[in-house]
């Protein structure tokens, strides 16, 4: 009975959590900067892989509100290439009786010194004990990056547009494949200080936004903070880089639901 109640709760809260995106969150570094990722996370915007100078392997874990049933695991591999940079991304959210999963392929291309474009294709599906059928979707993202001047990067991201339903569903979970349009920037305003921000619109909210900062306190050590609106979520994060390894930690605070935490490990080669 307890598991049944929890499963019903997850089905209900899923659409609310998707406003912060169960499966499509950026890496943990960006989660510490107000969950911003339009111009600096290849897990979020496919065009970012076109800027990368080295390959990478990423593993991220984020847990909502201290509940193990609301944990998200994200793994990715990327490989830059002068002809066409590419990568794959696998995400899983939930537990054995309710799980959202996604397999994603992303491509990015540096067109000129100022313009980068990217596209990704996602296969998303949901598995739950209370569902007679498992909803499945195909969707695509389009990302664009523009470098108007040195130290300034402007990005645009269209998520889940278009999207196609593969299998019919017996409940309304339209939010799992909701579209999103985001426009953002990142600016290294002074040495070692990065400012990021964006505006977003989707089916759930008319307009929301994020803003964050990252400061290199000492060599290889970074501190981050930010805020997301709708809902209001302040964030904190730290990061440490040594040789090819990067370790990032982030935390969010919700005034009603409490603290969410995450950790990420990245290896560049």
Secondary structure, DSSP 8 states (H G I E B T S, - for coil): -HHHHHHHHHHHHHHHHTTT-SS----HHHHTTTT--TTT-TTT-GGGGGG-SS-EEEEEEEESTT-GGGEEEEEEEEE--SS-EEEEEEEEEEETTEEEEEEEEEEEEE-SSSEEEEEEEEEEEEEETT-SS--EEEEEEEEEEE-SSTTEEEEEEEES-SEEEEE--SS--GGGG--EEEEEEEEEEETTEEEEEEEEEESS-S-EEEEEEEEEEETTEEEEEEEETTTTEEEEEEEEEETTEEEEEEEEEETTTEEEEEEEEEEE-
